[in-house]
């Protein structure tokens, strides 16, 4: 009986270890979260024995965990930085970069805002530059009311913050700091919705999901352009159109559940991107991404 009991304990422990291994840990971009979460939910219907956990700590926060070997996949709303590449080499972390969708960083104001018809890139820089002294809407454009601006934007671990500041201010991470920050875009939506003088920015999908609660602001670079599936994909929504990526550890790709998840992601990305408010890549890009990923799979 004692031997049988010992064998049962061993079998239970082995089963527990197998169950623990059948999990996938993802973290990173709050912008990309809706798409990865949607893929994870659909994947769970196909492979119920695999637990996919998706966190939101911002692109930078996700890369920190990735480089420490704490997660399998990073959601990224920007490309990996040179210093992150260096850290990966130092920590012997090898990875594959996989494009999954297009996005347009979207500028929004409160739904009761009646004066903003569009903003120029220069006006955005005037508002968001590190040395900005803008406190009211009238200081942005003289015909606008002398009403205080309340700013909302991503935190400094956000890839959206990195991309926006480089596109608008000319240098990544160069920004005024006196604004309400959050890595959770839902908190930004709530803040902008509750303040008539507000202005903020985040990924297009969060605007699509909350368009009845917010007012979209077209951007004028050479011409006035509103973000949409067409303008984001063709790049005419400039300079705020950008690709979104996931980065997967090659060590993690040795596990069947991670391989299957990655293939499933690329298979479903086009359909699910549209459903959650992203702009899907062209079919040829998904086909190439799948081909490239298969080359690095063990």
Wavefront OBJ file of the C-alpha trace (Angstrom):
o trace
v 0.000 0.000 0.000
v 2.880 2.340 0.854
v 4.415 1.793 -2.606
v 1.081 2.510 -4.281
v 0.699 5.697 -2.243
v 4.195 6.807 -3.214
v 3.477 6.111 -6.877
v 0.255 8.117 -6.679
v 2.118 11.060 -5.171
v 4.716 10.874 -7.948
v 1.994 10.746 -10.612
v 0.155 13.709 -9.077
v 3.381 15.731 -8.900
v 4.204 14.859 -12.512
v 0.707 15.841 -13.629
v 0.989 19.134 -11.733
v 4.340 19.869 -13.340
v 2.897 19.178 -16.793
v -0.086 21.427 -16.076
v 2.238 24.191 -14.900
v 4.316 23.922 -18.061
v 1.193 24.262 -20.225
v 0.942 27.973 -19.675
v 2.031 30.960 -21.737
v 3.042 34.228 -20.095
v 2.582 37.440 -22.067
v 3.039 41.055 -20.946
v 3.649 44.497 -22.400
v 1.719 47.019 -24.450
v -1.687 48.201 -23.262
v -2.364 49.238 -26.869
v -1.910 45.695 -28.169
v -3.650 44.074 -25.182
v -7.159 43.901 -26.779
v -5.851 41.954 -29.782
v -3.662 39.550 -27.805
v -6.453 38.996 -25.292
v -8.883 38.225 -28.134
v -6.412 35.758 -29.669
v -5.838 34.147 -26.251
v -9.582 33.702 -25.711
v -10.046 32.047 -29.111
v -6.957 29.888 -28.596
v -8.389 28.759 -25.242
v -11.447 27.384 -27.029
v -9.169 25.287 -29.218
v -6.652 24.245 -26.558
v -8.396 24.382 -23.200
v -5.440 22.672 -21.491
v -3.195 25.689 -22.103
v -3.510 28.748 -19.866
v -2.584 32.008 -21.594
v -1.967 34.885 -19.174
v -1.855 38.386 -20.672
v -0.577 41.279 -18.547
v -0.321 45.022 -19.152
v 2.817 46.791 -17.906
v 3.554 48.863 -21.013
v 5.929 47.978 -23.827
v 8.995 49.001 -21.834
v 7.795 47.119 -18.770
v 7.125 44.051 -20.896
v 10.612 44.127 -22.404
v 12.129 44.360 -18.917
v 10.335 41.153 -17.917
v 11.208 39.535 -21.237
v 14.912 40.291 -20.856
v 14.817 38.846 -17.351
v 13.345 35.597 -18.730
v 10.107 36.083 -16.780
v 7.713 35.903 -19.748
v 7.457 34.088 -23.085
v 6.042 36.827 -25.290
v 6.104 40.622 -25.289
v 3.316 42.785 -26.742
v 5.057 45.813 -28.280
v 3.611 49.013 -29.713
v 7.065 49.938 -31.015
v 10.128 48.127 -32.317
v 12.714 46.891 -29.830
v 15.284 49.574 -28.863
v 19.064 49.207 -29.372
v 19.658 49.143 -25.608
v 17.080 46.342 -25.266
v 18.850 44.404 -28.023
v 22.115 44.814 -26.094
v 20.502 43.610 -22.876
v 19.024 40.596 -24.669
v 22.494 39.618 -25.912
v 23.938 40.086 -22.435
v 21.230 37.889 -20.902
v 21.435 35.375 -23.773
v 17.798 35.954 -24.705
v 17.129 35.152 -28.351
v 13.828 36.105 -29.930
v 11.774 36.523 -33.081
v 10.037 39.779 -34.028
v 6.557 39.228 -35.461
v 4.420 42.065 -36.940
v 0.724 41.542 -36.182
v -1.243 44.720 -37.005
v -1.174 48.428 -37.790
v -2.293 51.192 -35.450
v -2.737 54.930 -35.522
v -2.065 56.873 -32.339
v -5.328 58.725 -31.858
v -5.770 62.177 -30.342
v -9.078 62.748 -28.565
v -10.893 65.401 -26.553
v -13.986 65.457 -24.384
v -17.239 64.864 -26.280
v -18.528 68.310 -25.167
v -15.587 70.088 -26.767
v -17.135 72.261 -29.523
v -14.083 74.252 -30.646
v -11.437 71.745 -31.746
v -11.873 70.921 -35.431
v -8.350 69.577 -35.953
v -4.831 69.960 -34.563
v -1.660 70.500 -36.556
v 1.558 68.604 -35.806
v 3.044 71.960 -34.773
v 0.188 72.586 -32.333
v 0.638 69.123 -30.831
v 4.321 69.882 -30.362
v 3.455 73.227 -28.788
v 1.228 71.403 -26.289
v 3.418 68.368 -25.546
v 7.037 69.540 -25.881
v 9.234 69.280 -22.742
v 9.424 73.071 -22.377
v 5.738 73.695 -23.108
v 4.101 76.456 -21.078
v 0.661 75.937 -22.649
v -2.047 75.971 -19.994
v -5.166 76.970 -21.930
v -6.777 76.223 -25.285
v -6.465 79.891 -26.275
v -2.672 79.551 -26.088
v -2.860 76.808 -28.714
v -5.026 78.775 -31.154
v -6.122 82.333 -30.468
v -9.709 81.740 -31.631
v -10.225 79.006 -29.056
v -11.592 79.671 -25.541
v -9.485 80.733 -22.574
v -10.191 77.382 -20.914
v -7.694 75.209 -19.062
v -6.303 72.140 -20.846
v -6.158 68.942 -18.799
v -3.743 66.515 -20.444
v -3.880 62.708 -20.368
v -1.379 60.270 -21.866
v 0.501 56.990 -21.513
v 3.118 56.461 -18.818
v 6.829 56.397 -19.561
v 6.947 52.575 -19.867
v 4.538 52.797 -22.794
v 5.591 52.207 -26.389
v 2.850 54.637 -27.406
v 4.587 57.310 -25.317
v 7.901 56.542 -27.040
v 6.406 56.624 -30.523
v 4.260 59.738 -30.012
v 7.045 61.804 -28.483
v 9.473 60.906 -31.261
v 6.900 61.563 -34.015
v 5.678 64.862 -32.558
v 8.581 66.252 -30.501
v 11.432 64.818 -32.573
v 12.921 62.729 -29.779
v 11.591 59.637 -28.026
v 10.606 60.249 -24.390
v 10.907 64.040 -24.762
v 7.672 65.310 -23.233
v 6.218 67.659 -20.662
v 5.617 65.739 -17.460
v 2.693 67.656 -15.939
v -0.077 65.435 -17.269
v -2.146 62.523 -15.967
v -0.231 59.338 -16.835
v -1.347 55.721 -16.942
v -0.217 52.483 -18.579
v -3.923 51.522 -18.637
v -5.646 53.239 -21.564
v -9.054 52.633 -19.988
v -8.072 55.035 -17.185
v -7.143 57.652 -19.794
v -10.526 57.192 -21.490
v -12.320 57.724 -18.171
v -10.287 60.841 -17.380
v -10.875 62.465 -20.781
v -14.563 61.609 -20.660
v -14.932 63.315 -17.281
v -13.148 66.617 -18.043
v -14.519 69.070 -20.625
v -11.120 70.720 -21.158
v -9.252 67.450 -21.625
v -6.999 66.234 -24.409
v -5.159 62.923 -24.635
v -3.787 60.219 -26.908
v -3.704 56.420 -27.122
v -4.115 53.564 -29.630
v -6.873 53.670 -32.259
v -8.616 50.559 -30.912
v -9.381 52.305 -27.616
v -11.052 55.144 -29.502
v -13.084 52.662 -31.590
v -14.243 50.918 -28.416
v -15.198 54.230 -26.770
v -16.175 56.459 -29.693
v -19.577 57.303 -28.210
v -17.807 58.720 -25.145
v -15.052 60.768 -26.826
v -14.449 63.175 -29.720
v -11.858 62.262 -32.336
v -9.380 64.968 -33.422
v -8.125 64.889 -37.051
v -4.429 65.739 -37.479
v -3.018 68.150 -40.048
v 0.437 67.427 -41.353
v 0.308 68.462 -45.006
v -3.438 67.913 -45.143
v -6.055 67.234 -42.478
v -6.402 63.459 -42.015
v -8.670 61.452 -39.727
v -7.410 58.066 -38.521
v -9.273 55.185 -40.135
v -8.497 51.693 -41.371
v -7.662 53.119 -44.820
v -5.531 56.096 -43.737
v -3.595 54.068 -41.157
v -2.821 51.193 -43.520
v -1.758 53.424 -46.422
v 0.261 55.678 -44.085
v -1.532 58.924 -44.985
v -2.406 59.324 -41.303
v 1.065 60.707 -40.735
v 3.153 60.811 -38.617
v 1.100 58.725 -36.164
v 0.582 55.452 -38.090
v 2.747 52.609 -36.778
v 3.190 48.823 -36.850
v 2.541 46.656 -33.785
v 4.649 43.604 -32.909
v 4.891 40.619 -30.661
v 8.320 39.287 -29.673
v 8.607 35.631 -28.748
v 11.488 33.940 -26.976
v 13.157 31.226 -29.051
v 13.521 29.204 -25.852
v 9.751 29.397 -25.365
v 9.259 28.277 -28.966
v 10.675 24.892 -27.987
v 7.356 24.263 -26.226
v 4.522 22.995 -28.416
v 1.918 25.211 -26.753
v 3.914 28.350 -27.614
v 4.494 27.206 -31.206
v 0.786 26.495 -31.591
v -0.191 29.821 -30.054
v 2.101 31.789 -32.361
v 0.794 30.030 -35.463
v -2.765 30.575 -34.257
v -2.050 34.273 -33.617
v -0.868 34.836 -37.192
v -3.771 32.811 -38.563
v -6.382 34.855 -36.658
v -4.689 38.284 -36.507
v -6.370 39.713 -39.592
v -9.901 38.800 -38.529
v -9.507 39.665 -34.850
v -7.647 42.930 -35.578
v -10.771 44.276 -37.276
v -13.012 43.051 -34.482
v -11.103 44.923 -31.764
v -10.401 48.110 -33.736
v -6.947 47.538 -35.215
v -5.954 47.659 -38.859
v -4.862 44.262 -40.179
v -1.729 43.874 -42.259
v -1.930 42.803 -45.876
v -2.340 39.039 -46.327
v 1.088 38.856 -47.938
v 2.703 40.276 -44.771
v 1.021 37.679 -42.569
v 2.144 34.961 -44.972
v 5.726 36.248 -44.846
v 5.633 36.558 -41.033
v 4.436 32.955 -40.766
v 7.183 31.781 -43.112
v 9.844 33.720 -41.178
v 8.635 32.371 -37.827
v 8.674 28.766 -39.042
v 12.333 29.215 -40.012
v 13.351 29.916 -36.410
v 11.201 27.265 -34.777
v 13.130 24.331 -33.271
l 1 2 3 4 5 6 7 8 9 10 11 12 13 14 15 16 17 18 19 20 21 22 23 24 25 26 27 28 29 30 31 32 33 34 35 36 37 38 39 40 41 42 43 44 45 46 47 48 49 50 51 52 53 54 55 56 57 58 59 60 61 62 63 64 65 66 67 68 69 70 71 72 73 74 75 76 77 78 79 80 81 82 83 84 85 86 87 88 89 90 91 92 93 94 95 96 97 98 99 100 101 102 103 104 105 106 107 108 109 110 111 112 113 114 115 116 117 118 119 120 121 122 123 124 125 126 127 128 129 130 131 132 133 134 135 136 137 138 139 140 141 142 143 144 145 146 147 148 149 150 151 152 153 154 155 156 157 158 159 160 161 162 163 164 165 166 167 168 169 170 171 172 173 174 175 176 177 178 179 180 181 182 183 184 185 186 187 188 189 190 191 192 193 194 195 196 197 198 199 200 201 202 203 204 205 206 207 208 209 210 211 212 213 214 215 216 217 218 219 220 221 222 223 224 225 226 227 228 229 230 231 232 233 234 235 236 237 238 239 240 241 242 243 244 245 246 247 248 249 250 251 252 253 254 255 256 257 258 259 260 261 262 263 264 265 266 267 268 269 270 271 272 273 274 275 276 277 278 279 280 281 282 283 284 285 286 287 288 289 290 291 292 293 294 295 296 297 298
